[in-house]
Amino acid sequence: MAENTQPDLQWGPLEQKPDNRRKIWVVAGLAVAALIAVGALLFFLLPKGESPTPGSTPSASAGEPTASPSDEPTEPAVTTAPEPQEPSVDEFRAQVEAWLSDAARGLDIVAGSTGEDSLSAVGILQEDALRLGSALPPSSIADEWREGVSAYSASLDELKNALSQGSDSSAPLEAARGDVVALSELVGS
């Protein structure tokens, strides 16, 4: 027989091709999600109705007069920020009342704790003292307020030093409490 014989082909059922509908829907869904994401990014990142950037010139529409170089002012207009408005004593009290009540509670915590806990509490009280010092008081109590906050901050420094060295902290603690009471009375709380 011949060596180049080919196998006998028989007719049979064809193999079924896998259903690609699911893959098509997944790809289409991903494409739509990508378009929505790009649209959302563009919506949030593009400027909307803002003033033009420095150096850009606005385009003049038809019918609008255009300024010639001689019409422009020679000096730029200088604008200053408005002075902060002085609060009333009631407004100021409302602003600092929470810090003052936190100071009283914080000093109680310092009195009842030891070690790192008490030093941590004093650190928080010092941060609040900085906030009290940066608050704008009414001019009627401004000098007394600044002196009182300064005394309170100094008492907190002495308290922190006493706690750090492990020495008696009762005197600076009582001084800080007295300073908080004086500040509270100053604002009428």
C-alpha positions as CSV (number, residue, x, y, z in Angstrom):
1,M,0.0,0.0,0.0
2,A,0.9,3.6,-0.3
3,E,2.5,5.4,2.4
4,N,0.8,8.7,1.7
5,T,-2.7,7.7,2.6
6,Q,-4.9,10.2,4.2
7,P,-7.4,9.3,6.9
8,D,-10.9,8.8,6.0
9,L,-13.0,11.8,6.9
10,Q,-16.5,11.1,8.2
11,W,-19.3,13.6,8.6
12,G,-20.3,14.2,12.2
13,P,-21.8,17.0,14.3
14,L,-19.8,20.2,14.5
15,E,-18.5,21.4,17.8
16,Q,-20.6,24.1,19.4
17,K,-18.9,27.6,19.6
18,P,-19.0,29.1,23.0
19,D,-21.6,31.8,23.6
20,N,-19.8,35.2,23.5
21,R,-22.8,37.3,24.5
22,R,-21.7,37.4,28.1
23,K,-18.3,38.7,27.2
24,I,-19.8,41.3,24.9
25,W,-22.0,42.6,27.6
26,V,-19.1,42.7,30.1
27,V,-16.9,44.7,27.6
28,A,-19.8,47.1,26.8
29,G,-20.4,47.6,30.5
30,L,-16.8,48.4,31.2
31,A,-16.7,50.8,28.3
32,V,-19.8,52.7,29.7
33,A,-18.3,52.7,33.2
34,A,-15.1,54.2,31.8
35,L,-17.0,56.9,30.0
36,I,-18.9,57.8,33.1
37,A,-15.7,58.0,35.1
38,V,-14.0,60.2,32.6
39,G,-17.1,62.4,32.5
40,A,-17.2,62.7,36.2
41,L,-13.5,63.6,36.4
42,L,-14.0,66.3,33.7
43,F,-17.0,67.7,35.5
44,F,-15.2,68.1,38.8
45,L,-11.8,69.1,37.5
46,L,-12.6,71.6,34.8
47,P,-13.1,75.2,36.0
48,K,-16.6,76.5,35.9
49,G,-17.3,80.2,35.4
50,E,-14.2,81.3,37.3
51,S,-12.3,84.4,36.6
52,P,-9.7,84.1,33.9
53,T,-6.2,83.1,34.9
54,P,-3.6,85.9,35.2
55,G,-2.1,86.8,31.9
56,S,-5.0,85.6,29.8
57,T,-7.1,88.2,28.0
58,P,-10.8,88.0,27.8
59,S,-12.3,87.9,24.3
60,A,-14.5,90.7,23.4
61,S,-17.8,89.8,21.9
62,A,-19.4,91.7,19.1
63,G,-20.9,95.0,20.2
64,E,-18.8,95.3,23.3
65,P,-16.4,98.2,23.4
66,T,-12.8,97.3,23.7
67,A,-10.4,99.3,25.9
68,S,-7.4,100.9,24.3
69,P,-4.1,101.0,26.2
70,S,-4.7,104.7,27.1
71,D,-8.0,103.9,28.8
72,E,-6.4,101.5,31.3
73,P,-5.3,102.9,34.7
74,T,-1.6,103.4,35.2
75,E,-1.5,102.2,38.8
76,P,-3.1,98.9,39.9
77,A,-5.9,99.2,42.4
78,V,-4.8,98.3,45.8
79,T,-7.3,96.5,48.0
80,T,-6.8,95.8,51.6
81,A,-8.4,93.2,53.6
82,P,-11.1,94.6,55.9
83,E,-10.1,94.9,59.5
84,P,-11.5,92.1,61.7
85,Q,-14.6,93.3,63.4
86,E,-14.3,93.6,67.1
87,P,-16.7,91.2,68.8
88,S,-19.0,92.2,71.7
89,V,-18.3,90.7,75.1
90,D,-21.2,88.3,74.6
91,E,-19.8,87.1,71.3
92,F,-16.3,86.8,72.7
93,R,-17.7,84.8,75.7
94,A,-19.4,82.4,73.3
95,Q,-16.1,82.0,71.4
96,V,-13.9,81.3,74.4
97,E,-16.3,79.7,76.9
98,A,-15.6,76.1,75.7
99,W,-11.9,76.5,76.0
100,L,-12.3,77.9,79.5
101,S,-14.6,75.1,80.7
102,D,-12.2,72.6,79.1
103,A,-9.3,74.2,81.0
104,A,-11.1,73.7,84.3
105,R,-11.8,70.0,83.5
106,G,-8.3,69.6,82.2
107,L,-6.8,70.9,85.4
108,D,-9.0,68.4,87.3
109,I,-7.6,65.6,85.1
110,V,-4.1,66.8,85.8
111,A,-4.8,66.8,89.6
112,G,-6.1,63.2,89.4
113,S,-3.4,61.7,87.2
114,T,0.3,61.1,87.3
115,G,3.2,60.7,84.9
116,E,2.8,60.9,81.2
117,D,-1.0,61.2,81.5
118,S,-0.7,64.5,83.5
119,L,2.0,65.8,81.1
120,S,-0.2,65.0,78.1
121,A,-3.1,66.8,79.7
122,V,-1.0,69.9,80.4
123,G,0.2,69.8,76.7
124,I,-3.4,70.0,75.6
125,L,-4.1,72.8,78.0
126,Q,-1.2,74.7,76.6
127,E,-2.6,74.4,73.1
128,D,-5.9,75.7,74.3
129,A,-4.1,78.6,76.0
130,L,-2.6,79.5,72.7
131,R,-6.1,79.5,71.2
132,L,-7.2,81.8,74.0
133,G,-4.3,84.1,73.3
134,S,-5.1,84.3,69.6
135,A,-8.7,85.1,70.1
136,L,-9.6,88.8,69.4
137,P,-11.1,90.2,72.6
138,P,-13.2,93.4,72.7
139,S,-11.2,96.5,73.3
140,S,-13.0,97.0,76.6
141,I,-11.3,93.9,78.1
142,A,-8.3,93.5,75.8
143,D,-5.5,94.4,78.2
144,E,-6.9,92.4,81.1
145,W,-7.5,89.4,78.8
146,R,-4.0,89.4,77.4
147,E,-2.5,89.7,80.9
148,G,-4.8,86.9,82.2
149,V,-3.9,84.6,79.3
150,S,-0.2,85.3,79.8
151,A,-0.5,84.5,83.5
152,Y,-2.4,81.3,82.7
153,S,0.2,80.2,80.2
154,A,3.0,80.9,82.7
155,S,1.2,78.9,85.4
156,L,0.9,76.0,82.9
157,D,4.6,76.2,82.1
158,E,5.4,76.0,85.9
159,L,3.0,73.1,86.2
160,K,4.6,71.2,83.4
161,N,8.1,71.8,84.8
162,A,7.0,70.6,88.3
163,L,5.4,67.5,86.8
164,S,8.4,66.8,84.6
165,Q,10.8,67.0,87.6
166,G,8.5,65.0,89.9
167,S,8.3,67.9,92.4
168,D,5.2,69.2,94.2
169,S,2.8,70.5,91.6
170,S,0.0,71.7,93.9
171,A,1.0,75.4,93.9
172,P,1.2,75.8,90.1
173,L,-2.0,73.8,89.7
174,E,-3.8,76.1,92.1
175,A,-2.3,79.2,90.3
176,A,-3.6,77.8,86.9
177,R,-7.0,77.2,88.4
178,G,-7.1,80.8,89.8
179,D,-6.1,82.1,86.3
180,V,-8.9,80.2,84.6
181,V,-11.4,81.5,87.2
182,A,-10.2,85.1,86.6
183,L,-10.5,84.7,82.8
184,S,-14.0,83.3,83.2
185,E,-15.1,86.1,85.4
186,L,-13.6,88.6,83.0
187,V,-15.9,87.5,80.2
188,G,-18.8,87.0,82.6
189,S,-19.1,83.2,82.4
